[in-house]
Amino acid sequence: MRETKAAVPHPSLRDSIQAVLLARMAEHPQQAIPFRDYMEICLYHPIYGYYMRNERKIGKDGDFYTSSAIGTVLGDILAEMYIRWAAERNDERCLLAEWGGGDGRLARHVLDRLQRQDEALYQRTEFLMIERSPYHRRLQQAELAAHRRKVRWLDEEEWRKESPWRSIYLWANELLDAMPVHRVKMTGGVLHEEWVRWEQDEQRLEACYYPAAEDLVRYTAEQGIRLAEGQLAELRLDAESWIMELGKCLAEGEVTLIDYGDEAEEIYAPHRMLGTLLCYYRHQASDRPYERIGEQDITAHVDFTACRRAAEKAGFREIRLETQAAYLLRGGVLNWLQDHHDPDPFSPAARRNRSIRQLLLSDQMSELFKVMTMRKS
């Protein structure tokens, strides 16, 4: 069973994010808040949220790895896909964009490859980075210094104000999985929602359950989600809302969403009795979201069935869902494997081949990660 209680927060955050949570809880008659709101505060509070704090999240010195940390292969493929997309058009000016770019490494890989492969297209491309974290903006500005004349930063409000966008090729890598989720549980044949409260006697956070609101019950029925008795699950309505909003702001272009997850049939299968929620801290995974509040990543698998339905409602067409391995193969990654006889395992060719194999053969990267592409015109 998942633990529903956790030790008190780390002293460095005890008087900050805990105070924010307790203040929010005090606003409710139940003296508790929905897990969705708890997760949002833990990850995105402007000062104390995990993604907003001035600490590395990605790579060896962070808490987790992404595909962009494994060589330049993913960035190279994205650049090649953009080149193919632009070749179908005759636009004098094209827009390339990333939503939630983390440390900026993937964007640099894309722009480096684009500049090498098609200088003319590079020159007529403007790059947009949609990012709300000041810390990540600083990392991105440093990482993209060589391309600084091509890059413009926007937050979500600025993005909306300048819409509708046209002739744009946008991608988001591991964005949806970090959006807040509602946690629900089937108990006695009734759907309940997980809330979070402060247990005063034991001085710790704990989960509690209340009958789910009508909108959540209706959502599960509309999506065809049937949970077994006692089964926990995550519902990410925020991701669907984001896709719908993206459709409103995008008049014409292509979107590529890269994330780990699956179709609803697998996400809510009976063997997933504990759901898919996980936390990451210093490359260690756990299922204890009430520990290290504000200091660890909290995430859950993406329901791509729901995302595809939202995309269709938002007016996107040519929607394709495939594994990351299939996407890389479609992009021609096998052509980049090199024959070499250099005994040095750290030579450029050896590192490149190793990156390709890891992205294609690793269960965690090749099959668990999915790529959803969609167009709007």
C-alpha positions as CSV (number, residue, x, y, z in Angstrom):
1,M,0.0,0.0,0.0
2,R,1.1,3.6,-0.6
3,E,1.9,5.5,2.5
4,T,-0.5,8.4,3.1
5,K,1.6,10.0,5.9
6,A,5.0,11.6,5.9
7,A,7.5,13.1,8.2
8,V,7.6,16.9,8.7
9,P,9.1,18.9,5.9
10,H,12.8,19.6,5.5
11,P,13.8,22.5,7.9
12,S,14.8,24.7,5.0
13,L,11.2,24.8,3.8
14,R,9.3,24.2,7.1
15,D,8.4,27.8,7.7
16,S,7.7,28.6,4.0
17,I,5.8,26.1,1.9
18,Q,4.2,24.5,5.0
19,A,2.8,27.9,5.9
20,V,1.4,28.4,2.4
21,L,-0.3,25.0,2.6
22,L,-1.8,25.5,6.0
23,A,-3.1,28.9,5.0
24,R,-4.9,27.3,2.0
25,M,-6.2,24.5,4.1
26,A,-7.7,27.0,6.6
27,E,-9.8,28.4,3.8
28,H,-11.8,25.2,3.5
29,P,-14.4,23.9,5.9
30,Q,-12.7,20.5,5.8
31,Q,-9.4,22.2,6.8
32,A,-7.9,20.3,3.8
33,I,-7.2,20.9,0.1
34,P,-7.6,18.6,-3.0
35,F,-4.5,16.8,-3.9
36,R,-4.5,18.6,-7.2
37,D,-4.0,22.0,-5.4
38,Y,-1.4,20.5,-3.1
39,M,0.6,19.3,-6.1
40,E,0.3,22.6,-7.8
41,I,1.6,24.5,-4.7
42,C,4.5,22.0,-4.2
43,L,5.6,22.3,-7.8
44,Y,4.7,25.8,-8.9
45,H,4.4,28.1,-5.9
46,P,6.2,31.3,-7.2
47,I,8.8,31.3,-4.5
48,Y,8.9,27.8,-2.8
49,G,7.6,25.5,-5.6
50,Y,10.0,22.8,-6.8
51,Y,10.2,24.0,-10.4
52,M,10.6,27.7,-9.3
53,R,13.5,27.3,-6.9
54,N,17.1,27.9,-7.9
55,E,18.2,24.3,-7.9
56,R,19.2,21.9,-10.7
57,K,16.4,19.4,-11.5
58,I,17.8,17.6,-14.6
59,G,21.0,15.6,-15.0
60,K,23.6,14.1,-12.7
61,D,23.4,16.9,-10.2
62,G,19.6,17.0,-10.3
63,D,16.7,14.6,-9.5
64,F,16.0,12.9,-12.9
65,Y,17.1,12.6,-16.5
66,T,15.2,13.4,-19.6
67,S,15.8,12.3,-23.2
68,S,17.6,15.5,-23.9
69,A,20.3,14.5,-21.4
70,I,21.2,11.5,-23.5
71,G,23.4,13.1,-26.2
72,T,21.9,15.3,-28.9
73,V,19.8,12.7,-30.7
74,L,16.4,13.9,-29.7
75,G,17.2,17.5,-30.5
76,D,18.7,16.5,-33.9
77,I,15.5,14.6,-34.8
78,L,13.3,17.5,-33.8
79,A,15.4,19.8,-36.0
80,E,15.1,17.4,-38.9
81,M,11.4,17.1,-38.5
82,Y,11.2,20.9,-38.4
83,I,13.2,21.1,-41.6
84,R,10.8,18.7,-43.3
85,W,7.8,20.6,-42.1
86,A,9.2,23.9,-43.3
87,A,10.1,22.4,-46.7
88,E,6.4,21.7,-47.3
89,R,5.7,25.5,-47.0
90,N,6.8,28.7,-48.6
91,D,6.8,31.0,-45.6
92,E,9.2,33.9,-45.5
93,R,9.2,33.6,-41.7
94,C,8.8,30.5,-39.5
95,L,8.4,30.2,-35.8
96,L,10.0,27.4,-33.8
97,A,9.0,27.1,-30.2
98,E,9.4,25.1,-27.0
99,W,7.0,25.2,-24.1
100,G,8.7,24.6,-20.7
101,G,12.3,24.2,-21.8
102,G,13.9,23.2,-18.6
103,D,17.6,24.0,-18.7
104,G,17.6,24.9,-22.4
105,R,19.7,22.0,-23.5
106,L,17.2,20.5,-25.9
107,A,16.6,23.9,-27.5
108,R,20.3,24.3,-28.0
109,H,20.6,20.9,-29.6
110,V,17.7,21.8,-32.0
111,L,19.1,25.2,-33.0
112,D,22.7,23.8,-33.4
113,R,21.5,21.1,-35.8
114,L,19.2,23.5,-37.7
115,Q,22.1,26.0,-38.2
116,R,24.4,23.2,-39.5
117,Q,21.9,21.6,-41.7
118,D,19.9,24.5,-43.2
119,E,21.5,27.9,-42.7
120,A,18.9,29.7,-44.8
121,L,16.0,28.3,-42.7
122,Y,17.9,29.1,-39.5
123,Q,18.1,32.7,-40.6
124,R,14.4,33.0,-41.3
125,T,13.4,31.3,-38.1
126,E,12.5,33.0,-34.9
127,F,12.7,30.8,-31.7
128,L,10.2,31.2,-28.9
129,M,10.7,29.9,-25.4
130,I,7.5,29.8,-23.3
131,E,8.8,29.6,-19.8
132,R,7.4,30.9,-16.5
133,S,10.2,30.0,-14.1
134,P,12.7,32.8,-13.7
135,Y,15.4,30.3,-12.7
136,H,14.9,28.2,-15.8
137,R,14.9,31.3,-17.9
138,R,18.4,32.2,-16.6
139,L,19.6,28.7,-17.3
140,Q,18.1,28.8,-20.8
141,Q,19.7,32.2,-21.5
142,A,23.1,30.9,-20.6
143,E,22.6,27.7,-22.6
144,L,21.4,29.5,-25.7
145,A,23.9,32.3,-25.6
146,A,25.2,31.4,-29.1
147,H,21.7,31.8,-30.5
148,R,20.6,34.8,-28.4
149,R,19.6,36.9,-31.4
150,K,17.1,34.2,-32.5
151,V,15.4,33.6,-29.1
152,R,12.5,35.5,-27.5
153,W,11.1,34.5,-24.1
154,L,7.4,34.6,-23.3
155,D,5.2,33.6,-20.4
156,E,1.8,32.1,-20.8
157,E,-0.1,35.4,-20.6
158,E,2.2,37.0,-23.2
159,W,1.8,33.9,-25.5
160,R,-2.0,34.3,-25.3
161,K,-1.9,38.0,-26.0
162,E,0.1,37.6,-29.1
163,S,-2.1,34.8,-30.5
164,P,-3.3,33.6,-32.9
165,W,0.0,32.1,-33.9
166,R,0.7,30.9,-37.5
167,S,3.5,29.1,-39.3
168,I,4.7,27.7,-35.9
169,Y,6.4,24.4,-35.0
170,L,6.1,23.8,-31.3
171,W,7.2,21.0,-29.1
172,A,7.0,20.2,-25.3
173,N,9.2,17.6,-23.7
174,E,8.0,16.2,-20.4
175,L,5.6,19.1,-19.8
176,L,2.3,17.3,-19.4
177,D,3.5,14.8,-16.8
178,A,4.4,17.7,-14.5
179,M,0.9,19.2,-14.6
180,P,-1.2,18.7,-11.4
181,V,-3.5,15.7,-11.1
182,H,-6.6,14.9,-9.2
183,R,-6.2,11.6,-7.3
184,V,-9.3,9.5,-7.0
185,K,-10.1,6.2,-5.4
186,M,-13.0,3.8,-5.8
187,T,-14.4,2.9,-2.4
188,G,-17.7,1.1,-1.8
189,G,-18.6,1.6,-5.4
190,V,-18.4,5.4,-5.0
191,L,-15.7,7.6,-6.5
192,H,-13.8,9.5,-3.9
193,E,-11.2,12.2,-4.3
194,E,-8.0,12.4,-2.3
195,W,-7.5,15.6,-0.2
196,V,-4.6,16.6,2.0
197,R,-4.8,17.8,5.6
198,W,-2.4,18.6,8.4
199,E,-2.5,16.1,11.3
200,Q,-1.9,18.3,14.3
201,D,-1.2,15.7,16.9
202,E,1.5,14.0,14.8
203,Q,2.6,17.1,13.1
204,R,2.5,15.7,9.6
205,L,0.5,15.8,6.3
206,E,-1.9,13.0,5.5
207,A,-4.3,12.0,2.9
208,C,-8.1,11.9,3.5
209,Y,-10.9,11.1,1.1
210,Y,-14.3,12.7,0.3
211,P,-16.9,11.8,-2.3
212,A,-15.7,13.1,-5.6
213,A,-17.2,16.3,-7.0
214,E,-19.8,15.9,-9.7
215,D,-17.4,17.1,-12.5
216,L,-14.9,14.4,-11.7
217,V,-17.6,11.7,-11.6
218,R,-18.9,13.0,-14.9
219,Y,-15.4,13.1,-16.4
220,T,-14.6,9.4,-15.5
221,A,-17.9,8.4,-17.1
222,E,-17.3,10.4,-20.3
223,Q,-13.8,9.0,-20.6
224,G,-15.0,5.4,-20.0
225,I,-12.7,5.1,-16.9
226,R,-13.8,2.1,-14.7
227,L,-11.8,1.6,-11.6
228,A,-11.8,-1.6,-9.5
229,E,-12.8,-1.5,-5.8
230,G,-9.9,0.1,-3.9
231,Q,-8.1,1.3,-7.0
232,L,-6.3,4.7,-7.0
233,A,-5.9,6.7,-10.2
234,E,-4.8,10.1,-11.4
235,L,-6.9,12.4,-13.6
236,R,-5.0,15.2,-15.3
237,L,-7.7,17.6,-16.4
238,D,-5.1,20.4,-16.5
239,A,-3.3,18.8,-19.5
240,E,-6.5,18.6,-21.4
241,S,-7.3,22.3,-20.6
242,W,-3.8,23.2,-21.8
243,I,-4.3,21.4,-25.1
244,M,-7.7,23.1,-25.6
245,E,-6.1,26.5,-24.9
246,L,-3.3,25.7,-27.2
247,G,-5.8,25.0,-30.0
248,K,-7.4,28.5,-29.4
249,C,-4.0,30.2,-29.6
250,L,-2.7,28.3,-32.6
251,A,-4.2,29.2,-36.0
252,E,-1.9,27.1,-38.0
253,G,1.1,24.9,-37.3
254,E,2.4,21.6,-35.8
255,V,2.8,20.5,-32.3
256,T,4.9,17.6,-30.9
257,L,4.3,16.4,-27.3
258,I,6.9,14.0,-25.8
259,D,6.2,12.4,-22.5
260,Y,5.8,9.1,-20.7
261,G,2.5,7.5,-20.5
262,D,0.1,5.4,-22.4
263,E,-3.5,4.9,-23.6
264,A,-6.3,5.0,-21.0
265,E,-6.8,1.2,-21.3
266,E,-3.3,0.7,-19.8
267,I,-3.2,3.7,-17.4
268,Y,-6.4,2.6,-15.6
269,A,-6.0,-1.2,-15.9
270,P,-6.8,-3.3,-12.9
271,H,-3.2,-4.2,-12.3
272,R,-2.5,-0.5,-11.6
273,M,-4.2,-0.5,-8.3
274,L,-1.9,2.2,-6.9
275,G,-2.1,4.5,-9.9
276,T,1.1,5.8,-11.5
277,L,2.1,8.7,-9.3
278,L,5.8,8.8,-8.4
279,C,8.2,11.3,-6.8
280,Y,11.9,11.9,-7.7
281,Y,14.6,13.1,-5.4
282,R,18.3,12.8,-6.2
283,H,17.5,10.1,-8.8
284,Q,15.6,8.0,-6.3
285,A,11.9,7.2,-7.0
286,S,9.3,6.9,-4.3
287,D,5.5,6.9,-4.0
288,R,5.5,9.3,-1.0
289,P,4.3,12.8,-2.1
290,Y,4.0,14.1,1.4
291,E,7.7,14.0,2.0
292,R,10.2,16.6,1.0
293,I,7.5,19.0,0.0
294,G,8.8,21.5,-2.5
295,E,12.1,19.6,-2.7
296,Q,11.1,16.7,-4.9
297,D,9.4,16.2,-8.3
298,I,5.9,14.8,-8.3
299,T,4.6,13.2,-11.5
300,A,2.2,10.7,-13.0
301,H,1.8,9.0,-16.4
302,V,0.1,10.9,-19.2
303,D,-3.3,9.6,-20.4
304,F,-2.8,10.0,-24.1
305,T,-6.3,8.8,-25.0
306,A,-7.6,11.9,-23.1
307,C,-5.0,14.1,-24.7
308,R,-6.0,12.9,-28.2
309,R,-9.7,13.6,-27.5
310,A,-8.8,17.1,-26.3
311,A,-6.7,17.7,-29.4
312,E,-9.6,16.7,-31.7
313,K,-11.9,19.0,-29.8
314,A,-9.4,21.8,-30.1
315,G,-9.3,21.5,-33.9
316,F,-6.1,19.6,-34.4
317,R,-5.9,17.1,-37.2
318,E,-3.4,14.4,-38.4
319,I,-3.0,13.3,-34.8
320,R,-0.4,10.6,-34.5
321,L,0.6,8.7,-31.3
322,E,3.7,6.5,-31.4
323,T,6.5,5.3,-29.1
324,Q,9.6,7.4,-28.9
325,A,11.5,4.6,-30.6
326,A,9.1,4.7,-33.5
327,Y,9.3,8.5,-33.7
328,L,13.1,8.3,-33.8
329,L,13.1,5.6,-36.5
330,R,10.7,7.7,-38.6
331,G,13.1,10.6,-38.2
332,G,15.9,8.5,-39.7
333,V,18.0,7.9,-36.6
334,L,19.4,4.6,-37.8
335,N,21.2,6.5,-40.6
336,W,23.2,8.2,-37.9
337,L,24.8,5.0,-36.5
338,Q,28.5,5.0,-37.4
339,D,30.9,2.2,-38.0
340,H,34.1,3.0,-36.2
341,H,37.1,1.1,-34.9
342,D,38.2,3.6,-32.3
343,P,38.8,1.6,-29.0
344,D,38.0,4.8,-27.0
345,P,34.5,4.3,-25.6
346,F,34.3,8.1,-25.1
347,S,35.0,9.0,-28.7
348,P,32.3,11.1,-30.4
349,A,31.2,8.2,-32.6
350,A,31.0,5.8,-29.7
351,R,29.0,8.3,-27.6
352,R,26.7,9.0,-30.4
353,N,26.0,5.3,-31.1
354,R,25.5,4.7,-27.4
355,S,23.0,7.5,-27.1
356,I,21.0,6.1,-30.1
357,R,20.9,2.6,-28.7
358,Q,19.9,3.8,-25.3
359,L,17.0,5.8,-26.7
360,L,15.9,3.0,-29.0
361,L,16.4,0.0,-26.7
362,S,15.8,1.2,-23.2
363,D,12.4,0.2,-21.9
364,Q,12.2,3.4,-19.9
365,M,12.9,5.6,-22.9
366,S,11.9,3.7,-26.1
367,E,8.5,2.3,-25.2
368,L,7.3,4.1,-22.0
369,F,7.9,7.5,-23.7
370,K,5.4,8.4,-26.3
371,V,5.3,11.1,-29.0
372,M,2.0,12.7,-30.0
373,T,2.2,15.0,-33.1
374,M,-0.7,17.0,-34.4
375,R,-1.4,19.7,-37.0
376,K,-3.8,22.7,-37.2
377,S,-4.6,24.7,-40.3
